[in-house]
Amino acid sequence: MPLRISIASALSLAIASTAIAKDNLFNPDISLILDGRFGAFDNESDYELPGFMLGGEAGRGEEGFHLGHNELAISANVDDLFYGKLTAAIADHEGETEVELEEAFIETSALGNGLNIKAGRFFSSIGYLNQQHGHAWDFVDAPLIYRGLFGEQLIDDGIQVSWVAPTDIYLQLGGELLRGERFPAGGASNDGKGASTLFAKIGGDIGESHAWQLGLSHWRAEVEDRTSGGHHHEGEAEEVPTYSGDSDVTGIDFVWKWAPLGNASQRNFKLQGEYFIRDEDGDVIMDDGSESPESTTYDGEQEGWYLQGIYQFMPRWRVGLRYDRLESDNKGSDEEVLAEAGLDNEGHKPERITLMGDYSHSEFSRLRLQYARDDSYEDSDDIVMLQFVMSLGPHGAHRF
């Protein structure tokens, strides 16, 4: 019996073949990061860092069993010139599931001469740790200075231009022009060009077993109505601290790595530290919805640093130690308003020491136990955290 194919069937087969061909041309990497945690605290009071207006996701997390920072990422080459990536963050907050568009950017891949351009929403290249996703950190949480200045991490919309010099030693120079609407900026001033960043990184190898990198960075913003956590007094409306003015952050970071003959699979050690200082000059208003809220002039200086060491003493097993310290010197025309806004340092210099140990069965899985003695505010806190981080699907290599 002869085989008969109708025109409609032939057209359907052609469309299907075309679809398959197109599908083969677009084959993105899809990965899912699963982050589960357990937390136990001694101090039940609200979290604060005296001298710092907290915003973003700043805080010590939740007690008991809870989800951490889960991520769904899709990335692929667009063509021979562009690469694109989208990352959605999925987390629980006060019993509700929240989904946030964390990254959505395109990046050039073949401009040549060491030049690279990135545009969209991305992690700023300020400092060292800020460029890394939370699941790549060596501790469960960010250092105190990141919590106090950036609300954990600095993410913004804009464009980044960077250049790697054609030299034997690694040298990268770059800058970012950002919208400046997300914390720690605010208001998207200057027609949506309210913040900018400059950065430089230099590094190299010393023999076969050592590598180092030094970074300098500066971020500035014209802030309009940056909000912080609200204050509520019984029988009164909630007051929301709001800052408007200039903000400048300058940072230096250093990383040194050791692995015998460059083989990090057996043993390795990493020493990492960062220092940041922020200067702000403007006005703080305690917005309570009235026509004449309390306000003060504000001249602020906050600084802090951390130093941490991570030692892999045998395959799959690591231990780490981190020390954080902050201090601030904030002045204004009304000290009571500064105190209400969280800008009174209360004669206290926040500090914390953290010890962690983790086990990685493979590059896709990690189990971690962490203990911190946290003296961020008046009452000391003992914090114990358990964490698992699992990667389903491919994920890109992490930077130096």
C-alpha positions as CSV (number, residue, x, y, z in Angstrom):
1,M,0.0,0.0,0.0
2,P,1.5,3.3,-1.1
3,L,2.4,5.8,1.7
4,R,0.2,8.9,1.3
5,I,1.0,12.1,3.2
6,S,-1.5,15.0,2.9
7,I,-0.3,18.6,2.4
8,A,-1.4,19.4,6.0
9,S,0.6,16.5,7.4
10,A,3.7,17.5,5.4
11,L,3.3,21.1,6.6
12,S,3.0,19.8,10.2
13,L,6.2,17.8,9.8
14,A,8.0,20.7,8.4
15,I,6.9,23.0,11.2
16,A,7.9,20.3,13.8
17,S,11.3,19.9,12.1
18,T,11.8,23.6,12.1
19,A,10.9,23.8,15.8
20,I,13.3,21.1,16.7
21,A,16.1,22.8,14.8
22,K,15.3,26.1,16.5
23,D,15.2,24.3,19.9
24,N,18.7,22.9,19.2
25,L,19.9,26.4,18.5
26,F,18.7,27.6,21.9
27,N,19.8,25.3,24.6
28,P,20.2,27.3,27.8
29,D,21.8,26.2,31.1
30,I,19.2,26.0,33.8
31,S,20.2,25.6,37.4
32,L,18.4,25.6,40.8
33,I,20.1,26.3,44.1
34,L,18.4,24.8,47.1
35,D,19.2,26.5,50.4
36,G,17.8,25.1,53.7
37,R,18.6,26.4,57.2
38,F,18.1,26.0,60.9
39,G,18.8,28.8,63.3
40,A,18.9,29.1,67.1
41,F,19.5,32.5,68.9
42,D,19.8,33.5,72.5
43,N,18.8,37.1,72.1
44,E,15.1,37.5,71.3
45,S,15.2,41.3,70.9
46,D,15.0,43.1,67.5
47,Y,18.2,43.1,65.5
48,E,20.1,46.3,65.2
49,L,23.6,47.7,64.4
50,P,24.0,50.9,66.4
51,G,25.1,53.8,64.2
52,F,23.7,52.2,61.0
53,M,20.3,52.6,59.3
54,L,19.5,49.1,58.3
55,G,17.7,48.3,55.0
56,G,17.5,45.7,52.3
57,E,17.7,42.2,53.7
58,A,19.9,43.1,56.7
59,G,19.3,40.8,59.7
60,R,20.3,37.6,61.3
61,G,17.7,35.4,59.7
62,E,14.9,33.4,61.3
63,E,14.9,30.9,64.1
64,G,14.0,27.2,63.6
65,F,13.8,25.5,60.3
66,H,13.3,27.7,57.3
67,L,14.3,28.2,53.7
68,G,17.2,30.4,52.9
69,H,18.1,32.0,49.6
70,N,17.0,29.7,46.8
71,E,17.8,30.6,43.2
72,L,16.5,29.6,39.8
73,A,18.9,30.7,37.0
74,I,18.7,30.5,33.2
75,S,21.7,31.5,31.1
76,A,22.9,31.1,27.5
77,N,24.8,32.6,24.7
78,V,22.5,34.8,22.7
79,D,24.7,34.7,19.6
80,D,28.4,35.1,19.0
81,L,28.6,38.5,20.6
82,F,26.1,38.4,23.6
83,Y,25.5,36.3,26.6
84,G,22.4,36.6,28.8
85,K,21.4,35.5,32.3
86,L,18.3,35.7,34.5
87,T,18.3,34.7,38.2
88,A,15.1,34.7,40.4
89,A,15.6,34.5,44.1
90,I,12.9,32.6,46.1
91,A,12.7,32.9,49.9
92,D,10.3,32.9,52.8
93,H,9.8,36.0,54.8
94,E,7.5,36.1,57.8
95,G,5.6,33.1,56.6
96,E,5.1,34.3,53.0
97,T,7.0,33.2,49.9
98,E,8.7,36.0,48.0
99,V,10.1,35.9,44.5
100,E,12.5,38.6,43.4
101,L,14.2,39.2,40.1
102,E,17.8,39.2,41.4
103,E,19.7,39.4,38.1
104,A,18.7,40.0,34.5
105,F,21.5,41.1,32.2
106,I,23.2,40.8,28.9
107,E,27.0,40.7,28.6
108,T,29.4,40.9,25.7
109,S,31.6,37.9,24.9
110,A,33.7,38.8,21.9
111,L,34.6,42.5,21.9
112,G,38.3,41.7,22.2
113,N,41.2,43.8,23.5
114,G,40.1,43.0,27.1
115,L,36.9,45.1,26.9
116,N,33.6,43.9,28.4
117,I,30.2,45.5,28.7
118,K,27.3,44.3,30.9
119,A,23.9,45.9,31.0
120,G,20.7,45.2,33.0
121,R,20.4,44.2,36.7
122,F,23.5,42.7,38.3
123,F,25.7,42.5,41.4
124,S,28.0,45.6,41.6
125,S,31.7,44.9,41.4
126,I,32.3,47.0,44.5
127,G,34.5,45.1,46.9
128,Y,35.3,41.4,46.6
129,L,32.4,39.4,48.2
130,N,29.6,41.5,46.6
131,Q,30.0,40.0,43.2
132,Q,29.4,36.4,44.5
133,H,26.0,34.8,45.0
134,G,25.2,33.9,48.6
135,H,25.5,30.2,47.9
136,A,29.2,30.7,47.0
137,W,30.0,32.4,50.3
138,D,32.3,30.7,52.8
139,F,29.9,31.5,55.7
140,V,26.1,31.3,56.0
141,D,25.7,35.1,56.2
142,A,27.5,38.2,55.0
143,P,30.0,40.2,57.0
144,L,28.6,42.9,59.3
145,I,29.9,45.7,57.2
146,Y,28.0,44.4,54.2
147,R,24.9,44.1,56.4
148,G,25.3,47.6,57.7
149,L,26.2,49.4,54.4
150,F,24.5,47.4,51.7
151,G,21.7,45.5,53.4
152,E,23.6,42.3,52.6
153,Q,24.5,43.0,48.9
154,L,24.6,45.9,46.4
155,I,22.5,45.1,43.4
156,D,21.3,47.7,40.9
157,D,20.1,48.4,37.4
158,G,22.5,50.0,35.0
159,I,25.6,49.4,32.8
160,Q,29.1,48.3,33.6
161,V,32.2,48.7,31.4
162,S,35.4,46.9,32.4
163,W,38.8,46.4,30.8
164,V,41.5,43.8,31.4
165,A,45.0,45.1,30.6
166,P,47.2,43.0,28.3
167,T,49.9,42.6,30.9
168,D,51.6,39.6,32.6
169,I,50.1,40.7,36.0
170,Y,46.3,40.7,36.2
171,L,44.9,44.3,36.0
172,Q,41.2,45.1,35.6
173,L,39.7,48.6,35.6
174,G,36.0,49.4,35.4
175,G,33.1,51.6,36.2
176,E,29.3,51.4,36.6
177,L,26.5,53.9,36.0
178,L,23.5,52.8,38.0
179,R,19.9,53.7,38.5
180,G,20.3,54.2,42.3
181,E,16.8,53.2,43.3
182,R,17.6,50.2,45.5
183,F,19.1,50.3,49.0
184,P,21.6,51.8,49.9
185,A,20.8,54.5,47.4
186,G,17.2,55.6,46.8
187,G,15.0,57.8,44.7
188,A,16.7,57.0,41.3
189,S,17.8,60.7,41.2
190,N,19.4,62.4,38.3
191,D,16.8,61.0,35.9
192,G,17.5,57.4,36.8
193,K,21.3,57.7,36.9
194,G,21.6,58.3,40.7
195,A,24.6,56.1,41.5
196,S,28.0,55.2,40.1
197,T,31.0,53.0,40.9
198,L,34.7,52.9,40.0
199,F,36.8,49.8,40.7
200,A,40.3,48.4,40.1
201,K,41.7,44.9,40.7
202,I,45.2,43.8,40.5
203,G,46.6,40.3,41.2
204,G,48.9,37.5,40.2
205,D,50.7,34.3,41.1
206,I,53.7,33.8,43.3
207,G,55.4,30.6,42.3
208,E,53.1,27.6,41.8
209,S,51.4,27.5,45.2
210,H,50.4,31.1,45.9
211,A,48.0,33.6,44.3
212,W,46.8,37.1,45.4
213,Q,44.4,39.9,44.4
214,L,44.1,43.5,45.7
215,G,41.0,45.6,44.9
216,L,40.0,49.3,45.3
217,S,36.5,50.6,44.8
218,H,34.4,53.7,45.2
219,W,30.6,54.0,45.1
220,R,28.7,57.2,45.3
221,A,25.0,58.2,45.1
222,E,22.7,61.1,45.2
223,V,20.1,59.7,47.6
224,E,16.5,60.8,47.7
225,D,14.2,59.4,50.4
226,R,16.2,56.2,51.4
227,T,14.1,54.4,53.9
228,S,15.1,52.3,56.8
229,G,13.3,50.1,59.3
230,G,10.3,51.8,61.0
231,H,10.0,52.6,64.7
232,H,6.7,52.2,66.5
233,H,5.7,53.7,69.8
234,E,2.5,52.6,71.6
235,G,-0.4,54.8,70.7
236,E,1.6,56.6,68.0
237,A,1.9,56.2,64.2
238,E,4.9,54.3,62.9
239,E,7.9,56.5,62.2
240,V,10.0,55.6,59.2
241,P,13.6,57.0,59.1
242,T,14.2,58.6,55.7
243,Y,17.5,60.0,54.4
244,S,18.2,62.4,51.6
245,G,21.7,63.6,50.6
246,D,25.0,62.4,49.3
247,S,26.5,59.0,50.1
248,D,30.1,57.9,49.3
249,V,31.6,54.4,50.0
250,T,35.3,53.7,49.6
251,G,36.6,50.1,50.0
252,I,39.8,48.1,49.8
253,D,39.9,44.3,49.6
254,F,42.6,41.6,49.6
255,V,42.6,37.9,49.0
256,W,45.5,35.5,49.3
257,K,45.2,31.8,48.3
258,W,47.5,28.9,48.9
259,A,47.4,25.4,47.4
260,P,50.4,23.0,47.2
261,L,51.7,23.2,43.7
262,G,48.4,24.7,42.6
263,N,46.4,21.6,43.4
264,A,43.5,22.8,45.6
265,S,41.7,19.4,45.6
266,Q,43.6,18.1,48.6
267,R,44.5,21.0,50.7
268,N,44.2,24.8,50.4
269,F,43.9,27.9,52.4
270,K,42.3,31.3,51.7
271,L,42.8,34.5,53.6
272,Q,40.3,37.3,52.8
273,G,39.6,40.7,54.2
274,E,37.8,43.9,53.3
275,Y,37.5,47.4,54.7
276,F,34.8,50.0,53.9
277,I,34.2,53.6,55.0
278,R,31.0,55.6,54.2
279,D,30.6,59.4,54.4
280,E,27.1,60.9,54.2
281,D,25.9,64.5,54.3
282,G,22.2,65.4,54.2
283,D,19.0,65.3,56.2
284,V,17.1,62.6,58.1
285,I,13.3,62.8,58.5
286,M,11.2,60.6,60.8
287,D,8.3,60.2,58.4
288,D,5.1,59.6,60.4
289,G,2.6,60.7,57.8
290,S,2.2,64.2,59.2
291,E,2.9,67.5,57.5
292,S,5.7,68.4,59.9
293,P,7.6,65.3,60.9
294,E,10.7,65.5,63.1
295,S,14.0,66.0,61.2
296,T,17.7,66.6,61.7
297,T,20.7,67.5,59.7
298,Y,23.0,64.5,59.3
299,D,26.8,64.2,58.9
300,G,27.7,60.6,59.2
301,E,30.8,58.4,59.0
302,Q,30.6,54.6,59.3
303,E,33.4,52.2,58.8
304,G,34.1,48.5,59.3
305,W,36.1,45.5,58.3
306,Y,36.3,41.8,58.5
307,L,39.1,39.2,58.2
308,Q,38.5,35.5,57.6
309,G,40.5,32.4,56.9
310,I,39.2,29.2,55.3
311,Y,41.3,26.0,55.5
312,Q,40.5,22.8,53.6
313,F,42.6,20.3,55.6
314,M,41.5,17.2,53.6
315,P,39.4,16.6,50.6
316,R,35.8,17.7,51.0
317,W,36.3,19.1,54.6
318,R,36.9,22.8,55.5
319,V,36.9,24.9,58.6
320,G,36.8,28.7,58.8
321,L,37.1,31.6,61.2
322,R,35.9,35.2,60.7
323,Y,36.1,38.4,62.8
324,D,34.0,41.5,62.1
325,R,34.1,45.0,63.6
326,L,32.2,48.2,63.0
327,E,32.2,51.7,64.3
328,S,30.5,55.0,63.5
329,D,30.7,58.7,64.2
330,N,27.4,60.4,63.3
331,K,26.5,64.0,64.0
332,G,23.3,66.1,63.6
333,S,21.3,69.0,64.8
334,D,18.9,66.8,66.8
335,E,20.5,63.9,68.6
336,E,17.1,62.4,69.6
337,V,16.1,62.1,66.0
338,L,19.5,60.5,65.2
339,A,18.8,58.0,67.9
340,E,15.3,57.2,66.6
341,A,16.8,56.6,63.2
342,G,19.3,54.1,64.6
343,L,22.2,56.5,63.9
344,D,23.3,56.8,67.6
345,N,26.2,54.4,68.1
346,E,25.1,54.1,71.8
347,G,28.8,54.1,72.7
348,H,29.1,50.7,71.2
349,K,31.3,49.2,68.5
350,P,29.6,46.1,67.0
351,E,31.8,43.1,66.6
352,R,31.3,39.4,66.0
353,I,33.4,36.2,65.8
354,T,32.2,33.3,63.7
355,L,33.4,29.7,63.4
356,M,32.2,27.3,60.7
357,G,32.9,23.8,59.4
358,D,31.5,22.3,56.2
359,Y,31.5,19.2,54.1
360,S,31.1,19.0,50.3
361,H,30.5,15.6,48.9
362,S,30.9,17.2,45.4
363,E,31.0,20.6,43.9
364,F,27.2,20.5,43.8
365,S,26.5,19.8,47.5
366,R,27.5,21.4,50.8
367,L,26.5,20.8,54.5
368,R,27.6,23.5,57.0
369,L,27.5,24.1,60.7
370,Q,28.2,27.6,62.0
371,Y,28.5,29.3,65.4
372,A,28.8,33.0,66.0
373,R,29.3,35.1,69.2
374,D,27.6,38.3,68.1
375,D,28.1,41.5,70.0
376,S,26.5,43.7,67.4
377,Y,24.5,45.5,70.1
378,E,24.1,45.8,73.9
379,D,23.0,42.2,74.6
380,S,25.4,39.5,73.3
381,D,24.0,36.7,71.2
382,D,25.0,33.1,70.6
383,I,23.9,32.1,67.2
384,V,24.0,28.5,65.8
385,M,23.1,27.8,62.2
386,L,22.9,24.7,60.1
387,Q,22.7,24.9,56.3
388,F,22.6,22.8,53.2
389,V,23.3,24.2,49.8
390,M,22.5,21.9,46.8
391,S,22.9,22.8,43.1
392,L,20.6,21.1,40.6
393,G,22.1,21.6,37.1
394,P,25.2,23.4,35.9
395,H,26.4,26.5,37.5
396,G,29.1,28.9,36.4
397,A,32.6,29.0,37.9
398,H,33.1,31.5,40.7
399,R,35.6,34.3,40.4
400,F,39.0,34.5,42.1
